[in-house]
């Protein structure tokens, strides 16, 4: 049973790494590296296996499916099952504060609520009915978002800050990105739910990590393990060091230690991404705009030689109007009038 749990955690870590690699490979600086790696593997892996892997990756990342929603819930279920089955029980025996132990469950309930809202909320899909209304929400900068541009797929005029999602096959108002973990686009109408979902997910992972670490440290201090001695392979008597102590804890509580390592890594990854998303919110940028603006900056880099005909226009963020106004735009987005009437 222990081996199965550890294997599932390892498999989940590999899948999360795969998602991060696929997300990172979308940046222009890593596309060449990804293509180079693909060429190397094409010489090693049989063509039939390549087609199968390519089909699987296309299904996972380029079509709408519930695979990552299921994986998300399975991962949360595994972490909280382990936390409840072992950490919570041991901490109660050590007389930890009940409020302290119940905090991860409170964060889980809030996280699942906003996770559901992010999944099911309309991100701001542009249709024939609301096309004209969206055209007047944001100003066109004539660089990243020029006027009178039509979407070649939807055959709609593209409002400023909108983008066609190739996965969902619709244009989204104030498009940020398509998130496979919620199987939905992140746009003007669900970005607020996504932010709270990401915040509570990071907080829940960090809280589980803190409680588990506190339990193990408390256990070591109470049992005076750090004062114990052991005999090494050469027969010498040695004082308990940190490496040996971690090995001892891993052999005694393998699932807790492995879960702790998983949630610690997850906390750092989610924390870093959360800071990035908060930076975008504070400066009133979307991931799509930051990505395209970053590419424009790379084109202007003096270390790169570009032909005169390819000189890009300078992009400037014209939508940022101060921290308070930027956050208000995210948490109190404007809805087209006809949408409100329909809802009433």
C-alpha positions as CSV (number, residue, x, y, z in Angstrom):
1,X,0.0,0.0,0.0
2,X,2.8,2.4,0.9
3,X,4.5,1.7,-2.4
4,X,1.3,2.4,-4.3
5,X,0.8,5.7,-2.6
6,X,4.4,6.7,-3.3
7,X,4.1,5.7,-6.9
8,X,1.0,7.7,-7.4
9,X,2.6,10.8,-5.8
10,X,5.6,10.3,-8.1
11,X,3.4,9.9,-11.2
12,X,1.5,13.1,-10.2
13,X,4.8,14.9,-9.9
14,X,5.9,13.7,-13.4
15,X,2.5,14.9,-14.9
16,X,2.8,18.3,-13.2
17,X,6.3,18.6,-14.6
18,X,5.0,17.7,-18.0
19,X,2.4,20.5,-17.8
20,X,5.0,23.0,-16.8
21,X,7.2,22.0,-19.6
22,X,4.4,22.3,-22.1
23,X,3.5,25.8,-20.7
24,X,7.1,26.9,-20.8
25,X,7.5,25.6,-24.3
26,X,5.0,28.2,-25.5
27,X,7.6,31.0,-24.9
28,X,9.6,32.0,-27.9
29,X,12.9,31.5,-26.1
30,X,12.2,27.8,-25.4
31,X,10.5,26.9,-28.7
32,X,13.8,26.3,-30.4
33,X,14.9,24.1,-27.5
34,X,11.7,22.1,-27.6
35,X,12.0,21.6,-31.3
36,X,15.6,20.5,-31.0
37,X,14.7,18.0,-28.3
38,X,11.9,16.7,-30.5
39,X,14.3,16.1,-33.3
40,X,16.7,14.2,-31.1
41,X,13.9,12.0,-29.7
42,X,12.6,11.4,-33.3
43,X,15.8,9.6,-34.1
44,X,15.4,7.3,-31.0
45,X,11.7,6.7,-30.6
46,X,9.8,4.5,-33.1
47,X,7.4,6.5,-35.4
48,X,4.3,4.6,-34.2
49,X,5.1,5.6,-30.6
50,X,5.8,9.2,-31.7
51,X,2.3,9.3,-33.3
52,X,0.7,7.9,-30.2
53,X,2.5,10.4,-27.9
54,X,1.7,13.3,-30.3
55,X,-2.0,12.2,-30.3
56,X,-2.1,12.0,-26.5
57,X,-0.4,15.4,-26.1
58,X,-2.8,16.9,-28.6
59,X,-5.8,15.5,-26.8
60,X,-4.5,16.7,-23.4
61,X,-3.4,20.2,-24.3
62,X,-5.3,21.1,-27.5
63,X,-8.8,19.8,-26.9
64,X,-11.3,20.5,-24.2
65,X,-11.4,17.5,-21.8
66,X,-11.7,16.8,-18.1
67,X,-8.5,14.9,-17.7
68,X,-6.7,17.5,-15.6
69,X,-9.8,18.3,-13.6
70,X,-9.9,14.6,-12.5
71,X,-6.2,14.7,-11.9
72,X,-6.5,17.9,-9.8
73,X,-9.2,16.3,-7.6
74,X,-7.3,13.0,-7.3
75,X,-4.2,14.9,-6.2
76,X,-6.1,16.9,-3.6
77,X,-7.9,13.8,-2.4
78,X,-4.6,11.9,-2.0
79,X,-3.0,14.8,-0.1
80,X,-5.9,15.3,2.2
81,X,-6.5,11.6,2.8
82,X,-2.9,11.2,3.9
83,X,-3.2,14.4,6.0
84,X,-6.4,13.1,7.7
85,X,-5.3,9.5,8.0
86,X,-1.9,10.1,9.7
87,X,-0.9,13.8,10.3
88,X,-4.2,14.9,11.8
89,X,-4.4,11.8,14.1
90,X,-0.8,12.1,15.3
91,X,-1.2,15.9,15.9
92,X,-4.3,15.3,18.0
93,X,-2.4,12.9,20.2
94,X,0.3,15.5,20.6
95,X,-2.5,18.0,21.6
96,X,-2.1,20.4,18.7
97,X,-4.7,23.2,18.5
98,X,-7.8,22.0,16.8
99,X,-8.2,25.3,14.9
100,X,-4.7,25.0,13.6
101,X,-5.4,21.4,12.3
102,X,-8.8,22.4,10.8
103,X,-7.4,25.3,8.8
104,X,-6.4,23.1,5.7
105,X,-10.0,21.8,5.5
106,X,-11.4,25.4,5.6
107,X,-9.0,26.3,2.8
108,X,-10.0,23.2,0.9
109,X,-13.8,24.1,1.0
110,X,-13.1,27.6,-0.2
111,X,-10.7,26.4,-2.9
112,X,-13.2,23.8,-4.3
113,X,-15.9,26.5,-4.4
114,X,-13.9,28.9,-6.5
115,X,-12.4,26.0,-8.5
116,X,-16.0,25.1,-9.5
117,X,-16.8,28.8,-10.3
118,X,-13.7,29.1,-12.5
119,X,-14.7,25.9,-14.3
120,X,-18.3,26.8,-15.1
121,X,-18.3,30.6,-15.4
122,X,-18.5,32.1,-18.8
123,X,-15.1,33.7,-19.3
124,X,-16.5,36.4,-21.6
125,X,-17.3,34.7,-24.9
126,X,-17.8,37.1,-27.7
127,X,-20.8,36.5,-29.9
128,X,-22.7,38.3,-32.7
129,X,-25.1,39.5,-30.0
130,X,-22.5,41.2,-27.8
131,X,-19.8,42.0,-30.3
132,X,-20.6,45.7,-30.6
133,X,-20.8,46.2,-26.9
134,X,-17.4,44.6,-26.3
135,X,-15.8,46.8,-29.0
136,X,-16.3,49.9,-26.8
137,X,-15.0,48.4,-23.5
138,X,-11.3,49.0,-24.1
139,X,-9.3,51.4,-26.2
140,X,-7.3,50.1,-29.2
141,X,-3.6,50.7,-28.9
142,X,-3.0,50.2,-32.7
143,X,0.1,48.1,-32.0
144,X,-1.0,44.9,-30.2
145,X,-4.7,45.4,-30.8
146,X,-5.4,47.4,-34.0
147,X,-8.9,48.5,-35.0
148,X,-11.1,46.8,-37.6
149,X,-9.5,43.3,-37.3
150,X,-11.7,40.3,-37.8
151,X,-11.3,36.9,-36.3
152,X,-10.6,34.5,-39.2
153,X,-12.3,31.6,-37.4
154,X,-15.4,33.3,-35.7
155,X,-15.8,36.0,-38.4
156,X,-16.3,38.6,-35.7
157,X,-14.6,42.0,-35.2
158,X,-12.0,41.6,-32.5
159,X,-12.4,43.9,-29.5
160,X,-9.2,45.2,-27.8
161,X,-7.6,42.7,-25.5
162,X,-9.6,39.8,-26.9
163,X,-8.2,36.6,-28.4
164,X,-9.4,33.5,-30.1
165,X,-8.8,30.4,-28.1
166,X,-7.8,27.5,-30.3
167,X,-8.8,25.0,-27.7
168,X,-12.3,26.2,-27.0
169,X,-12.8,27.6,-30.5
170,X,-14.3,30.9,-29.4
171,X,-13.1,34.5,-28.9
172,X,-12.8,35.7,-25.3
173,X,-13.1,39.2,-23.9
174,X,-9.9,40.3,-22.1
175,X,-8.4,36.9,-22.8
176,X,-5.7,35.8,-20.3
177,X,-5.0,32.2,-21.1
178,X,-6.5,28.7,-21.4
179,X,-6.1,26.7,-18.2
180,X,-6.2,22.9,-18.6
181,X,-6.6,22.5,-14.9
182,X,-10.1,24.0,-15.0
183,X,-10.9,23.1,-18.6
184,X,-11.9,26.7,-19.4
185,X,-10.5,29.9,-20.7
186,X,-9.6,32.6,-18.1
187,X,-11.1,35.9,-19.2
188,X,-12.7,39.0,-17.9
189,X,-15.6,37.3,-16.2
190,X,-13.8,34.5,-14.3
191,X,-10.3,35.9,-13.7
192,X,-11.5,37.0,-10.2
193,X,-12.5,33.5,-9.3
194,X,-9.3,32.1,-10.8
195,X,-7.2,34.5,-8.6
196,X,-9.0,33.4,-5.4
197,X,-8.8,29.7,-6.5
198,X,-5.0,30.0,-7.0
199,X,-4.6,31.9,-3.7
200,X,-6.5,29.3,-1.7
201,X,-4.8,26.4,-3.5
202,X,-1.3,27.9,-2.6
203,X,-2.4,28.6,0.9
204,X,-3.8,25.1,1.4
205,X,-0.6,23.4,0.1
206,X,1.5,25.7,2.3
207,X,-0.6,25.0,5.4
208,X,-0.5,21.3,5.0
209,X,3.3,21.6,4.6
210,X,3.6,23.7,7.7
211,X,1.5,21.4,9.8
212,X,3.3,18.3,8.6
213,X,6.7,19.9,9.2
214,X,5.7,21.1,12.7
215,X,4.6,17.5,13.6
216,X,7.9,16.0,12.5
217,X,10.0,18.7,14.2
218,X,7.9,18.3,17.4
219,X,8.3,14.5,17.2
220,X,12.1,14.9,16.9
221,X,12.3,17.3,19.8
222,X,10.1,15.2,22.1
223,X,12.0,12.0,21.4
224,X,15.5,13.7,21.6
225,X,16.4,12.0,18.3
226,X,18.9,14.7,17.5
227,X,20.9,13.7,20.5
228,X,21.1,10.0,19.6
229,X,24.1,8.3,18.1
230,X,24.5,5.6,15.5
231,X,27.3,3.3,14.1
232,X,28.2,4.0,10.5
233,X,29.4,1.4,7.9
234,X,32.9,1.6,9.1
235,X,32.0,0.9,12.7
236,X,32.5,4.4,14.0
237,X,30.1,5.9,16.5
238,X,28.6,9.1,15.1
239,X,26.2,11.8,16.4
240,X,22.8,12.0,14.6
241,X,23.1,14.4,11.7
242,X,20.4,16.0,9.5
243,X,20.8,13.6,6.6
244,X,20.5,10.5,8.8
245,X,17.6,12.1,10.7
246,X,15.7,12.6,7.4
247,X,16.4,9.1,6.4
248,X,15.1,7.8,9.7
249,X,11.9,9.9,9.5
250,X,11.4,8.7,5.9
251,X,11.7,5.0,7.0
252,X,9.4,5.6,9.9
253,X,6.8,7.8,8.2
254,X,7.4,7.3,4.5
255,X,4.0,8.6,3.3
256,X,4.1,11.7,5.5
257,X,7.7,12.6,4.4
258,X,6.9,12.0,0.7
259,X,3.7,14.0,0.9
260,X,5.6,16.8,2.7
261,X,8.2,16.9,-0.1
262,X,5.4,17.0,-2.7
263,X,3.4,19.9,-1.1
264,X,6.6,21.9,-0.4
265,X,7.6,21.7,-4.0
266,X,4.0,22.5,-5.0
267,X,3.9,25.4,-2.6
268,X,6.9,27.0,-4.2
269,X,5.7,26.4,-7.8
270,X,2.2,27.8,-7.0
271,X,3.6,30.6,-4.9
272,X,5.9,31.7,-7.8
273,X,3.0,31.6,-10.3
274,X,0.7,33.4,-7.8
275,X,3.2,36.3,-7.5
276,X,3.3,36.5,-11.3
277,X,-0.5,36.6,-11.6
278,X,-0.7,39.2,-8.9
279,X,1.9,41.3,-10.7
280,X,-0.2,41.1,-13.9
281,X,-3.3,42.1,-11.9
282,X,-1.6,45.0,-10.3
283,X,-0.4,46.3,-13.7
284,X,-3.6,45.5,-15.5
285,X,-2.0,43.0,-17.9
286,X,-3.1,39.6,-19.1
287,X,-0.8,36.7,-19.6
288,X,-1.5,37.0,-23.4
289,X,-0.5,40.7,-23.4
290,X,2.6,40.1,-21.2
291,X,3.7,37.2,-23.5
292,X,3.3,39.3,-26.7
293,X,4.8,42.3,-25.1
294,X,7.8,40.2,-23.9
295,X,8.3,39.0,-27.5
296,X,8.2,42.6,-28.8
297,X,10.9,43.4,-26.2
298,X,13.0,40.6,-27.5
299,X,12.6,41.9,-31.0
300,X,13.9,45.3,-29.8
301,X,16.9,43.7,-28.1
302,X,20.1,45.3,-29.4
303,X,21.9,41.9,-29.3
304,X,19.5,40.5,-32.0
305,X,19.8,41.7,-35.6
306,X,16.6,42.3,-37.4
307,X,16.0,43.5,-41.0
308,X,14.8,47.1,-41.3
309,X,11.4,45.9,-42.7
310,X,10.9,43.8,-39.5
311,X,11.4,46.6,-37.0
312,X,8.5,46.3,-34.5
313,X,6.3,49.1,-33.2
314,X,6.8,50.0,-29.5
315,X,4.0,48.6,-27.3
316,X,2.9,50.6,-24.3
317,X,0.4,49.5,-21.6
318,X,-2.4,52.0,-21.9
319,X,-4.8,50.1,-19.7
320,X,-3.1,50.5,-16.3
321,X,-4.8,53.3,-14.3
322,X,-3.4,52.7,-10.8
323,X,-3.5,49.7,-8.4
324,X,-7.0,50.4,-7.0
325,X,-8.5,50.9,-10.4
326,X,-6.7,47.8,-11.9
327,X,-8.0,45.5,-9.1
328,X,-11.5,47.0,-9.3
329,X,-11.5,46.1,-13.0
330,X,-10.7,42.5,-12.2
331,X,-13.1,42.0,-9.2
332,X,-15.9,44.2,-10.6
333,X,-15.8,43.6,-14.3
334,X,-18.2,45.3,-16.7
335,X,-21.0,43.2,-18.1
336,X,-22.9,44.1,-21.3
337,X,-26.3,45.6,-20.7
338,X,-28.2,43.0,-22.7
339,X,-26.6,40.1,-20.7
340,X,-28.0,41.6,-17.5
341,X,-31.4,41.9,-19.0
342,X,-31.3,38.3,-20.1
343,X,-30.3,37.2,-16.6
344,X,-33.1,39.2,-15.1
